[in-house]
Amino acid sequence: EHKEALLAYFFLWQHGAKNITDLDDEVERFLARHNEEIDFDAQDALDKLASDGLVKFHGRLTKTTQISYLPIRQCIFKVEEKVTQILYNRNRPCPYCSILDELKPH
């Protein structure tokens, strides 16, 4: 699931995809060139990025809604901040990794 979000951000950032249709087409062409038979779900990937504040939708979400993204440095800062919160607050469930749950004392 998170691989799709990473692919979505990369293609917004480097390939200039501006909406869900463009993003879906770009990523699926890329995957096909690399013989990957994955059904890329642009909507799901963008929802993950939006929930972390890394992308923004301009208007009601449709296949042609314009999408903007945070610059890479701001994304790195936001992700580092979130990971730090997760690591230092073990009472809060980790939305990214079940490994942290295994580290809790029993």
C-alpha positions as CSV (number, residue, x, y, z in Angstrom):
1,E,0.0,0.0,0.0
2,H,2.7,2.5,0.9
3,K,4.6,1.6,-2.2
4,E,1.7,3.0,-4.2
5,A,1.8,6.2,-2.2
6,L,5.6,6.5,-2.9
7,L,5.1,5.9,-6.6
8,A,2.3,8.5,-6.6
9,Y,4.4,11.2,-5.0
10,F,7.4,10.5,-7.2
11,F,5.3,10.8,-10.4
12,L,3.6,14.0,-9.2
13,W,7.0,15.4,-8.3
14,Q,9.2,14.2,-11.2
15,H,6.7,13.6,-14.1
16,G,4.3,16.5,-13.6
17,A,1.1,14.4,-13.3
18,K,-1.6,17.0,-12.5
19,N,-4.7,14.9,-11.8
20,I,-5.7,11.3,-11.0
21,T,-6.1,10.3,-14.6
22,D,-2.6,11.6,-15.6
23,L,-1.1,10.0,-12.5
24,D,-2.7,6.6,-13.1
25,D,-1.7,6.6,-16.8
26,E,1.9,7.6,-16.1
27,V,2.5,5.0,-13.3
28,E,0.8,2.2,-15.2
29,R,3.0,2.9,-18.3
30,F,6.1,2.9,-16.1
31,L,5.1,-0.4,-14.4
32,A,4.3,-2.0,-17.8
33,R,7.8,-1.0,-19.1
34,H,9.2,-2.9,-16.2
35,N,7.0,-5.9,-16.7
36,E,5.1,-5.3,-13.5
37,E,1.5,-6.5,-13.5
38,I,0.2,-4.3,-10.7
39,D,-3.2,-2.6,-10.7
40,F,-2.1,0.8,-9.5
41,D,-4.8,2.5,-7.5
42,A,-4.1,6.2,-7.9
43,Q,-7.1,7.2,-5.7
44,D,-5.9,5.1,-2.8
45,A,-2.3,6.3,-3.1
46,L,-3.4,9.9,-3.2
47,D,-5.8,9.5,-0.2
48,K,-2.8,8.2,1.8
49,L,-0.6,11.2,0.8
50,A,-3.5,13.6,1.5
51,S,-4.1,12.1,5.0
52,D,-0.4,12.9,5.8
53,G,-0.7,16.4,4.3
54,L,1.7,15.7,1.4
55,V,-0.7,16.4,-1.4
56,K,-3.7,18.7,-1.8
57,F,-6.8,18.4,-4.0
58,H,-8.1,21.6,-5.6
59,G,-11.8,21.1,-5.7
60,R,-14.1,18.2,-5.3
61,L,-12.2,15.0,-6.0
62,T,-12.8,13.6,-9.4
63,K,-10.5,12.0,-12.1
64,T,-9.6,15.5,-13.4
65,T,-9.3,17.3,-10.1
66,Q,-6.0,19.2,-10.0
67,I,-3.5,18.0,-7.5
68,S,-0.6,19.8,-5.9
69,Y,2.2,18.4,-3.7
70,L,4.5,19.6,-1.0
71,P,8.1,20.1,-2.0
72,I,10.3,17.1,-1.2
73,R,12.1,18.8,1.7
74,Q,8.8,19.6,3.4
75,C,7.6,16.1,2.8
76,I,10.8,14.7,4.4
77,F,10.3,17.0,7.4
78,K,6.6,16.0,7.8
79,V,7.4,12.3,7.6
80,E,10.4,12.6,10.0
81,E,8.1,14.4,12.4
82,K,5.4,11.7,12.2
83,V,7.9,8.9,12.7
84,T,9.4,10.7,15.7
85,Q,5.9,11.0,17.2
86,I,5.3,7.3,16.7
87,L,8.6,6.2,18.1
88,Y,8.2,8.3,21.3
89,N,4.6,7.6,21.9
90,R,4.3,3.9,22.2
91,N,0.7,4.0,23.5
92,R,-0.4,5.3,20.1
93,P,-0.9,2.6,17.4
94,C,1.6,2.9,14.5
95,P,-0.3,3.6,11.2
96,Y,2.7,2.5,9.2
97,C,4.4,-0.5,10.7
98,S,3.3,-3.4,12.9
99,I,6.9,-4.0,13.9
100,L,6.7,-1.2,16.5
101,D,3.8,-3.1,18.2
102,E,6.1,-6.1,18.7
103,L,8.6,-3.9,20.6
104,K,6.1,-3.0,23.3
105,P,6.7,-4.8,26.6
106,H,4.2,-7.5,27.4
